[in-house]
Amino acid sequence: MKLLRVGNKGNEKPGVLDKDGKIRDISSHVKDLNPDHLNFATITKLQSADLSSLPELSASDRIGSCITKPGKFVAIGLNYSDHAAETGADVPSEPIVFMKATSCIVGPNDDVEIVSGSKKLDWEVELGIIIGKETKHISESQAQDHILGYCLVNDVSEREWQIEKMGQWVKGKSHDTYGPIGPHLVTKDEIADVNNLKMSLDVNGTRMQTGNTSTMIFNVDVIVSYLSKYMSLQAGDIITTGTPPGVGMGMKPQQFLKAGDTMKLSIENLGEQNSKVVAL
């Protein structure tokens, strides 16, 4: 299933794409796509419902984040060896973990803010994992039993704040609008091989990132199992899994976003994002 949220910010309705590509309002079955409802029981319920009888939502309306109010937004850094190389970092021997504030989450086509004093705003196309039930101390072989689905993430990053300021990466990763997610939460049964998905990102119509999830150092099962050893994960939690090469920080000379720039992101079977950078 491809689940999404449609409507003005704060008033989104949950929906699902039917077999004809129409967006059906599922609010009579699910109040919202939040941790209370993002679980395997909800998916089973929707799979048995007659979606064609549900009201249609307008495809021209704003698409919100495919998940709202997750408990955690966890991120994995330097998870593609060629991306690590372009940034001058060593290939990690185990996953690098940091957090993004959940308040940074926005819809896939919402504006990305650049604030006064921001000098190094960067882009990162990433695969997001959505957890479907309580996850704690699990093995890699158990990981798929805990993954509800996947989504497209732009891990927007202010590199000066992330690297050159004191403290942890979270500071450069968490400003409002630094977490566009969606358009869809795609249940895992719709993905033939999550470890072989094409990825791309364009800035102002120019291709910057081209990659494939097959080149991740740590695949999704490894990541979920690894995290579960250090923190419990709950239904609705998001894990974004790292980016392929082509970020602005890795270019010579470096290139960063400015007001008016546009970004177009895509991951095979997960949809597309189109956002614009705006001065705050």
ZAFITOR-993978 format. One line per 3 residues: number of its first residue (from 1); their letters; for each residue x, y, z of C-alpha. Coordinates in Angstrom, 2 decimals, decimal comma. Layout:
// residues N
NUM> A> X/Y/Z  ...
// end
This chain:
// residues 280
1> MKL> 0,00/0,00/0,00  1,00/3,59/-0,59  -0,24/5,73/2,28
4> LRV> -0,10/9,53/2,41  -1,56/12,59/4,11  -3,33/15,29/2,11
7> GNK> -4,43/18,80/3,07  -3,27/22,06/4,59  -0,68/21,88/7,35
10> GNE> -2,33/20,76/10,57  -5,48/19,62/8,78  -4,23/16,72/6,70
13> KPG> -6,40/13,68/6,06  -4,92/10,20/5,77  -5,25/8,59/2,37
16> VLD> -4,22/5,64/0,26  -3,55/5,30/-3,45  -6,02/2,83/-4,98
19> KDG> -5,31/0,60/-7,97  -6,34/3,40/-10,34  -4,00/5,93/-8,75
22> KIR> -6,81/7,82/-7,02  -6,29/9,04/-3,45  -8,94/7,57/-1,17
25> DIS> -9,80/9,12/2,20  -9,19/6,48/4,87  -10,07/8,69/7,86
28> SHV> -13,13/6,51/8,53  -10,69/3,64/9,23  -7,60/5,48/10,52
31> KDL> -7,68/8,83/12,31  -4,18/9,76/11,13  -0,84/8,24/10,15
34> NPD> 0,70/8,65/13,58  2,26/6,22/16,10  -1,17/5,21/17,41
37> HLN> -2,11/3,78/14,02  1,15/2,95/12,22  1,18/-0,76/12,90
40> FAT> 0,62/-4,06/11,15  -2,97/-4,35/12,40  -3,85/-1,09/10,62
43> ITK> -2,32/-2,31/7,37  -4,23/-5,60/7,58  -7,45/-3,67/8,23
46> LQS> -6,91/-1,41/5,22  -5,97/-4,31/2,96  -9,34/-5,92/3,65
49> ADL> -11,33/-2,69/3,16  -13,21/-1,78/-0,02  -11,09/1,24/-0,92
52> SSL> -13,08/2,02/-4,06  -16,10/2,91/-1,92  -14,21/5,55/0,07
55> PEL> -14,37/9,29/-0,74  -11,76/10,61/-3,12  -9,25/13,27/-2,04
58> SAS> -8,03/15,87/-4,51  -4,67/15,06/-6,08  -4,07/18,80/-6,50
61> DRI> -4,12/19,47/-2,74  -0,96/19,80/-0,68  0,70/16,53/0,33
64> GSC> 1,81/16,52/3,94  4,47/14,40/5,61  3,53/10,74/5,26
67> ITK> 3,90/10,36/9,04  3,01/12,82/11,77  4,30/13,09/15,34
70> PGK> 6,77/10,19/15,33  8,44/9,48/18,65  11,91/9,45/17,13
73> FVA> 13,66/10,54/13,95  16,94/8,60/13,93  19,60/9,02/11,26
76> IGL> 22,61/7,07/10,04  25,65/8,99/8,81  28,28/8,15/6,18
79> NYS> 26,50/4,95/5,16  27,77/4,97/1,56  31,49/4,41/1,14
82> DHA> 31,77/6,77/-1,83  29,98/9,51/0,14  32,38/9,02/3,05
85> AET> 35,27/9,37/0,60  33,98/12,62/-0,91  33,74/14,17/2,55
88> GAD> 37,24/13,00/3,52  35,93/10,65/6,22  36,97/7,08/6,91
91> VPS> 34,49/4,33/6,08  32,79/3,60/9,43  33,23/0,19/11,03
94> EPI> 29,74/0,38/12,54  26,74/2,66/11,94  27,17/6,32/12,89
97> VFM> 23,99/7,35/14,71  22,57/10,82/15,27  19,12/12,31/15,76
100> KAT> 17,00/14,82/13,88  14,43/16,79/15,85  10,92/15,62/14,96
103> SCI> 9,93/19,31/14,65  11,97/19,50/11,42  9,51/17,24/9,57
106> VGP> 7,55/18,77/6,67  5,77/17,60/3,55  7,66/16,43/0,45
109> NDD> 6,97/19,58/-1,55  6,99/22,16/1,25  9,49/25,01/1,24
112> VEI> 12,86/24,54/2,92  13,89/27,55/5,00  17,28/29,21/4,86
115> VSG> 17,81/31,56/7,77  19,98/34,65/8,04  23,51/33,55/8,84
118> SKK> 23,18/30,11/7,25  26,17/29,64/4,94  26,31/25,93/4,10
121> LDW> 22,85/24,48/3,54  23,13/21,09/1,85  20,96/18,31/0,41
124> EVE> 20,85/14,52/0,97  18,49/12,04/-0,71  17,91/9,10/1,63
127> LGI> 15,84/5,97/2,17  13,68/6,13/5,29  12,61/3,10/7,32
130> IIG> 9,29/3,15/9,20  9,04/0,95/12,28  5,79/-1,00/12,78
133> KET> 6,01/-2,34/16,34  8,06/-2,32/19,53  11,64/-3,20/18,65
136> KHI> 14,27/-4,03/21,25  17,37/-6,24/21,14  16,47/-8,00/17,91
139> SES> 18,68/-9,88/15,46  19,19/-8,95/11,82  17,01/-11,91/10,82
142> QAQ> 14,14/-10,46/12,87  14,36/-6,93/11,47  11,83/-7,36/8,66
145> DHI> 9,21/-8,42/11,20  9,50/-4,93/12,70  9,64/-2,81/9,53
148> LGY> 6,26/-1,45/8,39  7,50/0,25/5,25  9,73/2,86/3,65
151> CLV> 9,67/6,47/2,53  11,76/9,11/0,78  13,69/11,53/3,03
154> NDV> 15,69/14,68/2,34  18,17/14,93/5,21  18,68/18,68/4,80
157> SER> 21,87/19,70/6,60  23,53/22,98/7,55  27,18/21,92/7,37
160> EWQ> 28,68/24,81/9,33  26,30/24,14/12,21  26,85/20,38/11,89
163> IEK> 30,66/20,28/11,67  32,25/23,60/12,52  30,22/24,49/15,61
166> MGQ> 30,68/22,84/18,99  28,61/19,81/19,89  26,87/17,06/17,96
169> WVK> 25,55/16,74/14,39  21,95/17,13/15,55  22,37/20,93/15,62
172> GKS> 22,96/21,09/11,87  20,21/18,61/11,07  17,19/19,82/13,00
175> HDT> 16,07/23,31/12,01  12,42/23,58/11,00  11,89/22,20/7,45
178> YGP> 15,13/20,17/7,45  13,16/16,91/7,25  10,93/16,62/4,17
181> IGP> 9,47/13,09/4,13  7,15/11,33/1,72  5,12/11,64/-0,42
184> HLV> 4,23/8,04/0,42  4,72/5,56/3,17  5,13/2,44/1,03
187> TKD> 4,49/-0,85/2,83  7,30/-3,33/2,42  5,20/-5,79/0,39
190> EIA> 5,30/-3,22/-2,45  9,12/-3,21/-2,55  10,68/-6,17/-4,35
193> DVN> 14,20/-5,49/-3,05  14,79/-2,56/-0,72  18,53/-3,11/-1,10
196> NLK> 18,37/-2,32/-4,83  16,51/0,96/-5,30  17,69/3,75/-7,63
199> MSL> 18,08/7,19/-6,03  18,58/10,67/-7,45  18,60/14,34/-6,51
202> DVN> 18,65/17,41/-8,79  19,30/21,02/-7,82  17,91/23,62/-10,22
205> GTR> 17,47/20,89/-12,83  21,07/19,65/-12,63  21,73/16,11/-11,42
208> MQT> 23,79/16,14/-8,24  23,24/12,71/-6,73  22,82/9,38/-8,46
211> GNT> 22,93/6,27/-6,33  21,45/2,94/-5,36  20,63/1,47/-1,97
214> STM> 22,72/-1,56/-2,99  25,86/0,43/-2,12  24,89/1,09/1,49
217> IFN> 27,58/-0,08/3,89  24,97/-1,23/6,40  21,66/-2,44/4,96
220> VDV> 18,25/-1,90/6,52  18,23/-5,13/8,53  21,65/-4,37/10,00
223> IVS> 20,60/-0,83/10,89  17,35/-1,79/12,64  19,02/-4,58/14,60
226> YLS> 21,96/-2,36/15,53  19,78/0,50/16,79  17,61/-1,89/18,80
229> KYM> 20,65/-2,77/20,90  21,03/0,84/22,06  17,46/2,14/22,18
232> SLQ> 14,00/0,67/21,88  12,13/1,63/18,73  8,37/2,16/18,61
235> AGD> 5,72/2,09/15,90  5,95/5,20/13,75  9,64/5,87/14,42
238> IIT> 11,61/6,95/11,34  15,18/5,90/10,54  16,87/7,66/7,64
241> TGT> 19,73/5,58/6,32  22,38/7,80/4,74  23,05/9,33/1,35
244> PPG> 25,04/8,49/-1,79  27,76/10,84/-3,15  27,02/14,18/-4,74
247> VGM> 26,32/16,43/-1,76  27,37/20,06/-1,93  29,95/19,65/0,82
250> GMK> 31,82/17,07/-1,25  32,16/19,20/-4,38  35,31/21,07/-5,38
253> PQQ> 34,63/23,90/-4,93  31,88/23,26/-2,42  28,37/24,25/-3,49
256> FLK> 25,51/25,07/-1,13  21,86/26,00/-1,40  20,61/29,57/-1,60
259> AGD> 17,18/31,18/-1,58  15,31/30,41/-4,79  17,02/27,07/-5,44
262> TMK> 14,84/24,04/-6,17  15,41/20,40/-5,27  13,93/17,33/-6,94
265> LSI> 14,41/13,98/-5,22  13,40/10,49/-6,26  13,75/6,94/-5,02
268> ENL> 12,45/4,07/-7,12  8,92/3,02/-6,02  8,86/5,59/-3,21
271> GEQ> 7,89/8,67/-5,20  9,29/12,14/-5,75  9,84/15,35/-3,82
274> NSK> 9,96/18,89/-5,22  10,86/21,68/-2,82  12,10/25,25/-2,97
277> VVA> 14,55/27,03/-0,70  13,09/30,23/0,75  14,64/32,93/2,90
280> L> 13,17/33,11/6,38
// end
